[in-house]
Amino acid sequence: MKQRWKHRPAGSNWGEFGPDDQLGRLNLLTPAKVLQGVAEVKAGHSFCLSLPLDYPGGNVLNPSRFPPRRFATDNEGQPRFNYPLDALDPDWIDVVCDDAVLLHTQYSTQWDSLCHIGSQFDADGDGEAEIVYYNGWRGGEHILGPEHLKSGAQGCARHEGSEARALGIENMAATGVQGRAVLVNLFAHYGRERKLVGFRELQEIFKEDGIEIESGDMVCFYTGFADVVLEQQQQPTAEVLENRCVCLNGRDPALLQWVTDSGVVALIADNYAVEGIPAMPAAGLHPRLPLHEHCLFKLGVHLGELWFLSELAGWLAENNRSRFLLTAPPLRLPGAVGSPTTPVATV
């Protein structure tokens, strides 16, 4: 099948998994990698790696994302909570609770889909940059924008018609997202110091901690940031969140090259964006989120954010381990550009 692009970005892997690929590096999460993950299960302990989905609270981290809003479903004007069904038939003794939720898909513990971040790039070679996403999928054709704007709930104006007809999160969900993962304990080395960590620092930590990362692995970075979020008890302040814990330095070319060369399937962190925001200054035309662009746009490497890793990190440290089985599918929600997840680590 003919590819949709004439030029691909420098350093990208577009086309290497096929012209219509929508999985990116998830193609490397093979049955053999699942078996490697299963082989790491020795103690039978499981860890939930999700924050409560109403954390961090408020919208300090991102002004366009708000906490979930739950409400009872409706039955002819009556909320279906503690709803006796004898109201419908006197012979029925059941009592029903039924609810719904308005949920920002990337508010709390979540996955980015491959259409979360694209770029303006001249993929067709006509001399004009166009909106394009991983593997040449096009904005406006495959990633559709709003057709109508209607008022909606707080922080969630309804942009009807906005959906991903390619690269939606449902593609990720269909794989099961299960395999071997490796935890890098940055907190053990830096505590809650605010610092950008690049390739050189990572290499030193890998050597000191005996960490080996192979193609097809998922990599989790424990920084302690989610612990700070929990301590804020849903009332976070910018002063605290902007000045705590390390982040990856997305402007470090050596770090980006490591992501390319390592063959990692996903980068996951317990912080807001895996990489530091704002990124280090850069000259000329450049991405605001360089690690996001490199991973999502160029390589098809999914990013996981705001995961809860402290309990797992503590257990792995006590047992002199870094590898585990990770099972972390997102919601199978067609057209979504991100999704909550409730990941499970098994050791």
C-alpha positions as CSV (number, residue, x, y, z in Angstrom):
1,M,0.0,0.0,0.0
2,K,1.3,3.5,-0.9
3,Q,2.5,5.6,1.9
4,R,0.8,9.0,2.6
5,W,4.0,11.0,2.7
6,K,6.9,11.9,0.5
7,H,9.3,13.1,3.2
8,R,9.6,11.9,6.8
9,P,11.1,13.9,9.7
10,A,14.8,13.4,10.4
11,G,15.2,10.7,13.0
12,S,11.7,9.3,12.6
13,N,10.8,5.7,12.0
14,W,7.8,6.4,9.8
15,G,7.0,3.5,7.5
16,E,9.2,1.0,9.3
17,F,6.1,-0.8,10.7
18,G,4.1,-0.4,7.5
19,P,2.5,2.5,5.6
20,D,-0.7,2.4,7.6
21,D,0.8,1.6,11.0
22,Q,-1.0,3.2,14.0
23,L,0.8,1.4,16.8
24,G,4.4,2.7,16.6
25,R,6.8,1.0,19.0
26,L,3.9,-1.1,20.4
27,N,4.7,-3.4,17.5
28,L,7.7,-4.4,19.6
29,L,5.5,-5.6,22.4
30,T,5.6,-9.2,21.0
31,P,4.5,-12.5,22.6
32,A,8.2,-12.9,23.5
33,K,8.2,-9.6,25.4
34,V,5.1,-10.6,27.3
35,L,6.8,-13.9,28.3
36,Q,9.8,-11.9,29.5
37,G,7.4,-9.8,31.6
38,V,5.7,-12.9,33.0
39,A,9.1,-14.4,33.9
40,E,9.6,-11.4,36.2
41,V,6.7,-12.5,38.4
42,K,8.3,-14.3,41.3
43,A,6.6,-13.1,44.5
44,G,3.0,-12.8,43.3
45,H,2.5,-9.3,44.6
46,S,0.5,-6.8,42.6
47,F,0.6,-3.0,42.8
48,C,-1.9,-0.5,41.6
49,L,-0.1,2.3,39.7
50,S,-2.9,4.7,39.4
51,L,-3.7,7.8,41.4
52,P,-7.3,8.3,42.4
53,L,-8.7,9.9,39.2
54,D,-9.9,13.0,41.0
55,Y,-6.2,13.9,41.8
56,P,-4.3,16.2,41.5
57,G,-7.4,18.4,42.2
58,G,-8.2,21.8,40.7
59,N,-6.6,22.8,37.4
60,V,-3.2,24.2,38.5
61,L,-1.2,21.6,36.4
62,N,-3.2,22.3,33.3
63,P,-5.8,25.1,33.1
64,S,-7.9,23.3,30.5
65,R,-8.3,20.1,32.5
66,F,-10.7,19.7,35.4
67,P,-11.5,17.0,37.9
68,P,-14.1,14.4,37.0
69,R,-17.7,15.2,37.6
70,R,-20.0,12.3,38.6
71,F,-23.8,12.5,38.6
72,A,-26.6,10.0,38.8
73,T,-28.4,8.9,35.6
74,D,-32.0,10.0,35.2
75,N,-35.2,8.2,35.1
76,E,-38.1,10.5,34.2
77,G,-36.7,13.2,36.4
78,Q,-35.7,10.9,39.3
79,P,-32.0,10.3,39.9
80,R,-31.1,6.6,39.9
81,F,-29.3,6.5,43.2
82,N,-30.9,4.5,46.0
83,Y,-33.7,4.2,43.5
84,P,-36.3,1.5,44.5
85,L,-37.6,-0.3,41.5
86,D,-41.0,-0.8,43.1
87,A,-41.6,2.7,41.7
88,L,-41.9,0.9,38.4
89,D,-43.5,-2.3,39.6
90,P,-44.7,-2.9,43.1
91,D,-43.5,-6.5,43.0
92,W,-39.9,-5.5,42.4
93,I,-37.6,-5.2,45.5
94,D,-34.4,-4.2,43.8
95,V,-32.7,-0.9,44.6
96,V,-30.5,0.7,41.9
97,C,-27.6,3.1,41.8
98,D,-26.4,4.2,38.3
99,D,-24.1,7.0,37.4
100,A,-22.2,8.8,34.7
101,V,-19.0,10.8,34.6
102,L,-17.7,13.8,32.7
103,L,-14.0,13.0,32.5
104,H,-11.1,14.8,31.0
105,T,-9.1,11.9,29.6
106,Q,-5.7,13.3,30.6
107,Y,-6.5,14.8,33.9
108,S,-4.9,12.1,36.2
109,T,-3.0,8.8,35.6
110,Q,-3.1,8.5,31.8
111,W,-1.7,7.5,28.5
112,D,-1.0,9.9,25.6
113,S,-2.2,8.5,22.3
114,L,0.0,9.0,19.2
115,C,-2.2,11.8,18.0
116,H,-1.9,13.8,21.2
117,I,1.1,15.7,19.7
118,G,1.7,16.3,16.0
119,S,3.8,18.9,14.2
120,Q,3.7,21.3,11.3
121,F,5.9,19.5,8.8
122,D,6.2,19.4,5.0
123,A,5.4,15.7,4.6
124,D,4.2,15.9,0.9
125,G,7.1,17.9,-0.4
126,D,5.2,20.8,-1.7
127,G,7.2,23.3,0.2
128,E,4.4,24.1,2.7
129,A,4.2,22.7,6.2
130,E,1.0,21.0,7.1
131,I,-0.5,19.6,10.3
132,V,0.7,16.0,10.4
133,Y,1.0,13.2,13.0
134,Y,2.9,10.0,13.5
135,N,3.5,8.0,10.3
136,G,2.1,10.8,8.2
137,W,-1.5,10.7,9.3
138,R,-2.9,14.1,8.5
139,G,-4.7,16.6,10.7
140,G,-8.1,17.7,9.2
141,E,-8.3,14.4,7.3
142,H,-7.5,11.8,9.8
143,I,-7.4,13.8,13.0
144,L,-10.6,15.9,12.8
145,G,-11.1,19.3,14.4
146,P,-14.3,20.9,15.8
147,E,-17.3,21.3,13.5
148,H,-19.5,23.1,16.0
149,L,-18.9,24.8,19.3
150,K,-21.6,24.5,22.0
151,S,-21.5,25.4,25.7
152,G,-20.7,22.5,28.0
153,A,-19.7,21.7,31.5
154,Q,-16.9,23.6,33.3
155,G,-13.7,23.4,31.4
156,C,-15.2,21.2,28.7
157,A,-16.8,23.2,25.9
158,R,-18.1,20.8,23.4
159,H,-16.1,20.8,20.2
160,E,-18.4,18.4,18.3
161,G,-16.7,16.5,15.4
162,S,-13.3,16.5,17.1
163,E,-12.0,12.9,17.0
164,A,-9.1,10.8,15.9
165,R,-10.0,8.6,13.0
166,A,-6.5,7.4,13.0
167,L,-4.1,7.0,15.9
168,G,-6.9,7.0,18.5
169,I,-6.3,5.4,21.9
170,E,-8.4,2.4,20.9
171,N,-5.5,1.1,18.9
172,M,-3.3,1.0,22.0
173,A,-6.1,-0.6,24.0
174,A,-6.5,-3.5,21.5
175,T,-2.9,-4.6,22.1
176,G,-3.6,-5.2,25.9
177,V,-0.4,-3.2,26.7
178,Q,1.3,-6.0,28.7
179,G,4.9,-6.8,28.9
180,R,8.2,-6.3,30.7
181,A,8.8,-2.9,32.4
182,V,11.8,-1.4,34.1
183,L,11.7,1.1,36.9
184,V,14.3,3.8,37.2
185,N,14.3,5.3,40.7
186,L,15.3,8.9,40.2
187,F,13.9,9.8,43.6
188,A,16.6,7.6,45.3
189,H,19.3,9.7,43.7
190,Y,17.8,13.2,43.7
191,G,15.1,13.3,46.3
192,R,12.6,16.1,45.6
193,E,15.2,18.4,44.0
194,R,13.8,20.2,41.0
195,K,16.3,19.2,38.2
196,L,16.4,18.4,34.5
197,V,17.9,14.9,34.0
198,G,19.6,14.1,30.7
199,F,21.3,11.2,29.1
200,R,24.6,11.5,31.0
201,E,22.8,11.4,34.4
202,L,20.6,8.5,33.3
203,Q,23.7,6.5,32.2
204,E,25.3,7.1,35.6
205,I,22.2,5.8,37.4
206,F,21.8,2.8,35.1
207,K,25.4,1.8,35.9
208,E,25.1,2.5,39.6
209,D,21.8,0.7,40.0
210,G,22.6,-2.2,37.6
211,I,19.7,-1.3,35.3
212,E,19.5,-2.9,31.8
213,I,16.9,-1.7,29.3
214,E,16.3,-3.7,26.1
215,S,14.3,-3.2,23.0
216,G,10.5,-3.8,23.6
217,D,10.7,-2.7,27.3
218,M,8.5,-0.1,28.9
219,V,10.4,2.3,31.2
220,C,9.0,3.9,34.3
221,F,10.7,6.9,36.0
222,Y,9.9,7.3,39.7
223,T,10.5,10.9,40.7
224,G,8.3,11.3,43.8
225,F,6.1,13.9,42.1
226,A,2.9,11.9,42.5
227,D,3.6,11.6,46.3
228,V,3.7,15.4,46.4
229,V,0.4,15.5,44.5
230,L,-1.2,13.2,47.1
231,E,0.2,15.3,50.0
232,Q,-1.5,18.4,48.5
233,Q,-4.9,16.7,49.2
234,Q,-6.6,18.0,46.0
235,Q,-5.6,21.6,46.7
236,P,-2.3,21.8,44.8
237,T,-0.4,25.1,44.5
238,A,1.7,26.2,41.5
239,E,4.6,27.1,43.9
240,V,4.8,23.5,45.1
241,L,4.1,21.6,41.8
242,E,6.5,23.8,39.8
243,N,9.4,23.4,42.1
244,R,9.5,19.7,43.1
245,C,11.1,16.6,41.7
246,V,13.2,15.8,38.6
247,C,12.0,15.7,35.0
248,L,13.7,14.4,31.8
249,N,15.5,17.1,29.8
250,G,13.6,16.9,26.5
251,R,16.1,19.3,24.9
252,D,19.0,16.9,25.4
253,P,19.9,15.5,22.0
254,A,21.7,12.6,23.6
255,L,18.6,11.6,25.6
256,L,16.5,11.7,22.4
257,Q,19.0,9.6,20.6
258,W,18.9,7.1,23.5
259,V,15.1,6.8,23.1
260,T,15.7,6.1,19.4
261,D,18.5,3.6,19.9
262,S,17.0,1.8,22.9
263,G,13.9,0.5,21.2
264,V,11.8,1.3,24.3
265,V,8.0,0.9,23.8
266,A,6.8,3.6,26.2
267,L,8.2,6.2,28.6
268,I,6.2,6.5,31.9
269,A,6.6,8.8,34.8
270,D,4.8,9.8,38.0
271,N,5.1,13.5,37.0
272,Y,3.0,15.8,34.8
273,A,4.6,15.4,31.4
274,V,7.6,13.0,31.8
275,E,9.8,15.9,30.5
276,G,10.3,19.3,32.1
277,I,7.9,22.1,31.2
278,P,9.0,24.7,30.3
279,A,11.8,23.0,28.3
280,M,15.2,24.5,28.0
281,P,15.3,27.5,25.5
282,A,16.0,26.7,21.8
283,A,16.7,28.9,18.8
284,G,14.7,29.1,15.6
285,L,11.6,27.0,14.9
286,H,11.3,24.2,17.5
287,P,8.8,22.2,19.5
288,R,7.6,23.4,22.8
289,L,7.5,19.8,24.0
290,P,10.6,18.2,22.5
291,L,10.4,14.8,24.2
292,H,6.7,14.6,23.2
293,E,7.5,15.5,19.6
294,H,10.3,13.0,19.5
295,C,8.3,10.1,21.0
296,L,4.8,10.6,19.8
297,F,5.3,12.3,16.5
298,K,8.6,10.8,15.3
299,L,8.9,7.3,16.9
300,G,5.4,6.2,18.0
301,V,6.6,5.8,21.6
302,H,3.6,6.2,24.0
303,L,3.9,8.4,27.1
304,G,2.3,7.7,30.4
305,E,2.0,10.5,33.0
306,L,1.0,11.0,36.6
307,W,1.4,7.3,37.5
308,F,1.6,6.3,41.2
309,L,4.9,4.5,41.5
310,S,6.1,4.9,45.1
311,E,4.9,1.6,46.6
312,L,6.3,-0.4,43.6
313,A,9.6,1.5,43.8
314,G,9.9,0.8,47.5
315,W,9.3,-2.9,47.0
316,L,11.7,-3.2,44.1
317,A,14.4,-1.4,46.1
318,E,14.0,-3.6,49.1
319,N,14.3,-6.7,46.8
320,N,17.1,-5.4,44.7
321,R,15.1,-5.6,41.5
322,S,14.1,-3.2,38.7
323,R,12.0,-5.3,36.3
324,F,8.4,-6.4,36.6
325,L,5.3,-7.4,34.6
326,L,3.3,-4.4,33.6
327,T,-0.3,-4.6,32.4
328,A,-1.7,-1.1,31.5
329,P,-4.4,-0.9,28.8
330,P,-6.2,2.4,28.3
331,L,-9.9,2.7,27.8
332,R,-11.0,1.3,24.4
333,L,-12.6,4.6,23.5
334,P,-12.6,5.1,19.7
335,G,-11.4,8.5,18.6
336,A,-9.9,9.6,22.0
337,V,-6.5,11.3,22.0
338,G,-5.7,10.1,25.6
339,S,-7.1,7.9,28.3
340,P,-7.1,7.2,32.0
341,T,-5.5,3.9,32.9
342,T,-5.3,1.8,36.0
343,P,-2.0,0.0,35.5
344,V,-1.0,-3.1,37.4
345,A,2.6,-4.1,38.2
346,T,3.1,-7.7,39.2
347,V,6.4,-8.8,40.7
